[in-house]
């Protein structure tokens, strides 16, 4: 029966719960390894050499994935995918199993009510450049026949869709570094609209390539703290000087509360609201005062039916750039003006860098874990919070969250002026 | 048809290449007379990839006309032993 013709479900049934989580980051190849390393104060940033096909290597700070995705996927599958899709598949497989679907084929049986939303930022950049190199050095006859499907921004979404057998729709939101968060915004809408009972949603990125690194470096966006890799990504710190590029994927199984209850699924947390705005100000810089970000958080709170005072934790976008962090801090100071000391703000990019299009989804997973374990994760690199910033930033040690019902927010921003905020509850 | 040790080695190498290139295919499933299309599920895109992998591995060029005549693993092996033994202008 098409939901369009069904009686409108009760609001409680249309609510979205999170029943599965998946991660692959510089801290670990799955959720338990990443979360444990994060709470332990581990850091995945190091100095690495990157060389273009014909050219000298250049040393950059980077946070490459802890587990090579090609080592945990079937070899032929890995060979057919851009690295971004490899990460997406690894995280999606974990999330789906975590949701109680031991065999992915079991999930596929409900394909007509199953959707996938996976965002990317730079997408198939590495594959494009590799094939361009083959084109130039060996001719058009040696370009891979899979060049086009793997360079498309919907490649990770399409691969995850194939893996789980999603027939209710496969989408790939592209909003630069907000893509992963926008995927969850879209997933929430699909559950509420009744388009799907289950949405596998998240983000993936694999752009540790000399061109992307050089491009961000030329923008002045990267940290130059080459002599101190583990202290380089230091969001909200007075001495922050730019971000460190990471890679990986985060994936969540978002499910209608009714569907999850009917199959007796374990619920990690609830996705209660989402807000999206655009600065319409500048292609790469945030609007002064973080007004667009503040508006997105306001929308998410309203959507979730939350007062700011009910929020105890924020996983901030906080990339460690001087301007970006300041703008976001202004936004959060404004929204949470009446309760700033009660909100533990985590800046987890300190540990695994900025994963671009995956960031919003990875941090959504971490937000759910923080609520579940009542622990706001630390940022070991933080030495001194910027005196311009009035947030209670979680420093070297994890911060316990209070007992009782908990709500949290995570923020994402991307080039192009995108602002996304997601609200979760325990 | 009895095969020489050299032929068997080539067949084994091909079976491994096929398993590494074609999704959901294991070395054990690939027999010398398996039909690529009917037995191994090699669709047109996968066939292009198999040819590309063979071209990379043995540093040869396989024309489209040649590729269309290669329908079993043994046929590929026969083509390879000819092409590799007499690389007509083929260079790395």
Interface residues (C-beta under 8 A of the other chain):
Chain A: X74 X75 X76 X77 X79 X80 X141 X142 X144 X145 X146
Chain B: X19 X20 X21 X22 X23 X24 X25 X45 X48 X49 X52 X55 X56 X61
